[in-house]
């Protein structure tokens, strides 16, 4: 895993990544964290989320995608279903769902340049060290970068 400081969306729009991945809950909200920013910047990603069944636990580990063109560049946004709901004091991220998600992403997008935030470690309360190991294992051999937000 490469690590870069910056703004994931700005880097993606500058052509640094082919695919950006972020975590979502299963209730079609995209109302907090980077999901909210993606919803605002890329309404196509939110539209892809809305075609799924709200509250469907079976989405865990799966994803929806939106391929957008901005400034003459094509970018694929992956809405990864990594947590069931979005409230409560407990850890919300589902580690098994994260593993399945990244395994599925590798199958679908192998050879692409991936960028992502600390999926599952922000509002979902997960342990980043544990999540990083899962992502590294599932994206072994791929060009993937954690972007740590720095304005």
C-alpha positions as CSV (number, residue, x, y, z in Angstrom):
1,X,0.0,0.0,0.0
2,X,1.3,3.4,-1.0
3,X,0.4,6.3,1.2
4,X,-0.1,9.8,0.0
5,X,-1.3,13.0,1.7
6,X,-3.8,15.1,-0.1
7,X,-7.4,15.3,-1.2
8,X,-8.5,12.0,-2.7
9,X,-11.1,13.6,-5.0
10,X,-8.7,16.3,-6.2
11,X,-6.0,13.7,-7.0
12,X,-8.6,11.6,-8.8
13,X,-9.8,14.5,-10.9
14,X,-6.1,15.3,-11.7
15,X,-5.8,11.8,-13.2
16,X,-3.8,10.1,-10.4
17,X,-6.3,7.2,-10.1
18,X,-8.6,5.2,-12.4
19,X,-10.8,3.9,-9.6
20,X,-11.6,5.5,-6.2
21,X,-13.2,3.4,-3.5
22,X,-15.1,4.5,-0.4
23,X,-17.2,2.8,2.2
24,X,-21.0,3.0,2.4
25,X,-23.7,1.7,4.6
26,X,-26.6,-0.4,3.3
27,X,-29.2,2.3,3.7
28,X,-28.5,4.5,0.7
29,X,-27.7,7.6,2.6
30,X,-24.1,8.7,1.7
31,X,-24.7,11.3,4.4
32,X,-21.5,11.6,6.3
33,X,-17.7,11.6,5.9
34,X,-16.2,11.2,2.4
35,X,-19.4,9.5,1.2
36,X,-21.3,12.8,1.6
37,X,-18.6,14.7,-0.3
38,X,-18.7,12.1,-3.1
39,X,-22.5,12.3,-3.2
40,X,-22.2,16.1,-3.7
41,X,-19.3,16.0,-6.2
42,X,-20.4,12.9,-8.1
43,X,-24.2,12.6,-8.0
44,X,-23.8,9.7,-10.4
45,X,-22.3,7.6,-7.6
46,X,-25.2,8.4,-5.3
47,X,-27.7,7.5,-8.1
48,X,-25.9,4.1,-8.4
49,X,-26.4,3.6,-4.6
50,X,-30.1,4.5,-4.9
51,X,-30.8,1.6,-7.3
52,X,-30.0,-0.9,-4.6
53,X,-32.5,-2.0,-1.9
54,X,-32.4,0.2,1.1
55,X,-31.4,-1.7,4.3
56,X,-30.4,-4.9,2.4
57,X,-27.8,-6.7,4.5
58,X,-26.9,-8.8,1.5
59,X,-25.1,-5.8,0.0
60,X,-22.3,-6.2,2.5
61,X,-19.0,-6.9,0.7
62,X,-20.5,-5.9,-2.7
63,X,-20.4,-2.6,-4.5
64,X,-22.0,-0.3,-7.0
65,X,-20.1,1.8,-9.5
66,X,-20.5,5.0,-11.4
67,X,-18.1,5.9,-14.2
68,X,-17.9,9.6,-14.7
69,X,-16.1,11.9,-17.0
70,X,-14.7,15.1,-15.7
71,X,-12.2,17.4,-17.4
72,X,-11.9,14.9,-20.2
73,X,-10.9,12.1,-17.8
74,X,-12.8,9.0,-17.0
75,X,-13.0,7.9,-13.4
76,X,-14.8,5.0,-11.8
77,X,-16.2,5.5,-8.3
78,X,-16.9,2.4,-6.2
79,X,-19.5,2.6,-3.5
80,X,-18.3,-0.3,-1.3
81,X,-20.8,-1.7,1.2
82,X,-18.6,-2.1,4.3
83,X,-21.1,-1.4,7.1
84,X,-24.8,-2.3,7.6
85,X,-26.1,0.9,9.4
86,X,-24.7,4.3,10.3
87,X,-25.5,5.0,13.9
88,X,-24.5,3.7,17.4
89,X,-21.4,3.7,19.6
90,X,-20.2,0.3,18.5
91,X,-17.8,-0.4,15.7
92,X,-19.9,-0.3,12.5
93,X,-17.5,-1.6,9.9
94,X,-17.8,-5.2,9.0
95,X,-14.3,-6.6,8.5
96,X,-15.5,-9.6,6.5
97,X,-17.4,-7.3,4.2
98,X,-14.2,-5.2,3.7
99,X,-12.3,-8.4,2.7
100,X,-15.0,-9.5,0.3
101,X,-15.3,-6.0,-1.2
102,X,-11.6,-5.7,-2.0
103,X,-11.4,-9.3,-3.3
104,X,-14.3,-8.4,-5.6
105,X,-12.7,-5.1,-6.7
106,X,-9.5,-6.9,-7.6
107,X,-11.5,-9.4,-9.7
108,X,-13.3,-6.6,-11.5
109,X,-10.7,-3.9,-11.9
110,X,-7.2,-5.6,-11.7
111,X,-4.5,-3.5,-13.4
112,X,-6.2,-0.2,-12.6
113,X,-4.8,2.5,-10.3
114,X,-6.8,2.5,-7.0
115,X,-7.2,5.3,-4.5
116,X,-9.1,5.2,-1.2
117,X,-9.4,6.9,2.2
118,X,-9.1,5.0,5.5
119,X,-12.2,3.0,4.7
120,X,-14.0,1.8,7.8
121,X,-11.7,3.7,10.2
122,X,-13.5,7.0,10.3
123,X,-17.2,7.3,11.2
124,X,-17.5,3.4,11.1
125,X,-15.0,3.2,14.0
126,X,-12.8,0.4,12.7
127,X,-9.2,-0.4,13.5
128,X,-7.1,1.0,10.7
129,X,-4.2,-1.3,11.2
130,X,-6.5,-4.3,10.9
131,X,-8.2,-2.8,7.8
132,X,-4.9,-1.9,6.1
133,X,-3.8,-5.6,6.4
134,X,-7.0,-6.8,4.8
135,X,-6.7,-4.3,1.9
136,X,-3.0,-5.1,1.4
137,X,-3.8,-8.8,1.3
138,X,-6.7,-8.5,-1.1
139,X,-5.0,-6.0,-3.4
140,X,-1.6,-7.7,-3.5
141,X,0.2,-6.9,-6.7
142,X,-2.1,-4.0,-7.6
143,X,-1.3,-0.3,-7.7
144,X,-3.2,1.0,-4.7
145,X,-2.9,4.1,-2.6
146,X,-4.3,5.2,0.7
147,X,-4.9,9.0,0.6
148,X,-4.7,10.6,4.0
149,X,-6.7,13.8,3.9
150,X,-4.6,16.9,4.0
151,X,-6.1,20.1,2.6
